[in-house]
């Protein structure tokens, strides 16, 4: 069988199985299936509210203003803390390794988050982003 025909056949079978499971058997796995599929990746589910807030995390333009004055803290961490901008970019561009991000965040005092947020020209909610990362690290 030619590869293109074989691929179309496999897609057709998958479509028929999906339609049968969903509409004939009325089977919807939902959140339990998500958790089972992504458990090894430690990828926690997000709520509707979290998805809405996550849209604001991606506004970072990587200008580096939030890293101003962070050189000593970055050096003192021995590589564990890459700076605020790196954490914002990692936390907003994909689902990061939340545990690794939380370890890096240990070097950043919570009191400074609001000052860093005030510097941001894109108005990224840095404190909310880092709180989100910490919550997801605890859940994963």
PLY file of the C-alpha trace (Angstrom):
ply
format ascii 1.0
element vertex 140
property float x
property float y
property float z
element edge 139
property int vertex1
property int vertex2
end_header
0.00 0.00 0.00
1.45 3.43 -0.87
2.45 5.48 2.19
-0.04 8.27 1.52
-2.95 5.84 1.19
-1.80 4.03 4.34
-1.71 7.33 6.27
-5.19 8.26 5.07
-6.46 4.82 6.06
-5.00 5.19 9.58
-6.53 8.65 9.94
-9.92 7.37 8.81
-9.80 4.49 11.29
-8.82 6.88 14.10
-11.69 9.20 13.18
-14.22 6.35 13.18
-12.97 5.06 16.54
-13.06 8.56 18.06
-16.58 9.27 16.81
-17.78 5.87 17.99
-16.28 6.30 21.47
-17.49 9.85 21.89
-20.99 9.75 20.40
-22.07 6.11 20.49
-20.52 5.03 23.79
-20.77 8.59 25.21
-17.32 8.13 26.70
-15.40 11.24 27.68
-12.34 10.77 29.77
-11.66 14.42 30.57
-9.44 15.37 33.50
-8.68 11.81 34.71
-7.37 10.93 31.24
-5.31 14.13 31.13
-3.73 13.33 34.49
-2.98 9.76 33.45
-1.41 10.82 30.15
0.74 13.62 31.58
1.60 12.24 35.03
5.14 11.26 34.05
5.73 14.73 32.58
4.58 16.28 35.88
2.31 18.56 33.85
-0.55 19.66 36.11
-3.94 20.65 34.77
-4.92 24.31 34.79
-8.26 25.84 35.64
-10.22 28.18 33.39
-9.16 31.12 35.57
-5.49 30.09 35.33
-5.74 29.82 31.54
-7.10 33.37 31.43
-4.27 34.70 33.60
-1.66 32.72 31.62
-2.47 34.84 28.58
-1.02 37.86 30.40
2.25 36.05 31.16
3.27 36.01 27.51
3.53 39.79 27.21
7.22 39.75 28.17
9.35 41.40 25.47
12.67 40.27 27.04
13.89 43.84 27.59
15.88 42.85 30.70
14.70 45.73 32.92
13.59 43.30 35.61
17.14 41.92 35.78
18.61 45.33 36.59
20.62 45.00 39.80
20.38 41.21 39.88
24.03 40.47 38.99
25.19 39.85 42.56
22.19 37.60 43.33
22.71 35.61 40.11
26.42 35.15 40.92
25.74 34.22 44.55
23.25 31.52 43.52
25.95 29.52 41.76
23.82 29.13 38.65
20.56 28.21 40.39
19.01 31.64 39.85
19.17 32.88 36.24
17.42 36.20 36.89
13.82 37.38 36.80
13.61 37.72 33.02
14.71 34.12 32.42
12.11 32.87 34.90
9.39 34.99 33.32
10.27 33.78 29.83
10.47 30.14 30.93
7.18 30.39 32.80
5.32 32.15 30.01
6.51 30.45 26.83
5.79 26.83 27.72
4.89 24.65 30.64
8.23 24.71 32.48
9.70 22.34 34.98
7.94 24.00 37.88
10.14 22.36 40.52
13.33 23.68 38.92
11.78 27.13 38.60
10.76 27.09 42.26
14.33 26.24 43.29
15.55 29.23 41.28
12.91 31.46 42.86
14.26 30.75 46.34
16.95 33.37 45.69
14.42 36.13 44.99
12.84 37.83 48.01
9.07 38.16 47.63
9.23 41.84 48.61
11.18 42.67 45.45
8.66 41.14 43.05
6.38 44.16 43.06
9.31 46.49 42.38
10.35 44.31 39.44
6.75 44.27 38.19
6.61 48.09 38.31
9.66 48.28 36.02
8.06 46.10 33.34
7.05 48.12 30.25
4.80 45.25 29.06
3.02 45.09 32.44
3.66 41.39 32.93
2.15 40.34 36.27
5.48 38.94 37.51
4.31 38.29 41.07
1.23 36.40 39.79
3.35 34.41 37.32
5.80 33.33 39.99
2.95 32.48 42.39
1.44 30.35 39.59
4.78 28.55 39.12
5.05 27.87 42.86
1.45 26.55 43.00
2.05 24.23 40.04
5.32 22.99 41.53
3.47 22.04 44.69
0.78 20.26 42.64
3.20 18.30 40.44
0 1
1 2
2 3
3 4
4 5
5 6
6 7
7 8
8 9
9 10
10 11
11 12
12 13
13 14
14 15
15 16
16 17
17 18
18 19
19 20
20 21
21 22
22 23
23 24
24 25
25 26
26 27
27 28
28 29
29 30
30 31
31 32
32 33
33 34
34 35
35 36
36 37
37 38
38 39
39 40
40 41
41 42
42 43
43 44
44 45
45 46
46 47
47 48
48 49
49 50
50 51
51 52
52 53
53 54
54 55
55 56
56 57
57 58
58 59
59 60
60 61
61 62
62 63
63 64
64 65
65 66
66 67
67 68
68 69
69 70
70 71
71 72
72 73
73 74
74 75
75 76
76 77
77 78
78 79
79 80
80 81
81 82
82 83
83 84
84 85
85 86
86 87
87 88
88 89
89 90
90 91
91 92
92 93
93 94
94 95
95 96
96 97
97 98
98 99
99 100
100 101
101 102
102 103
103 104
104 105
105 106
106 107
107 108
108 109
109 110
110 111
111 112
112 113
113 114
114 115
115 116
116 117
117 118
118 119
119 120
120 121
121 122
122 123
123 124
124 125
125 126
126 127
127 128
128 129
129 130
130 131
131 132
132 133
133 134
134 135
135 136
136 137
137 138
138 139
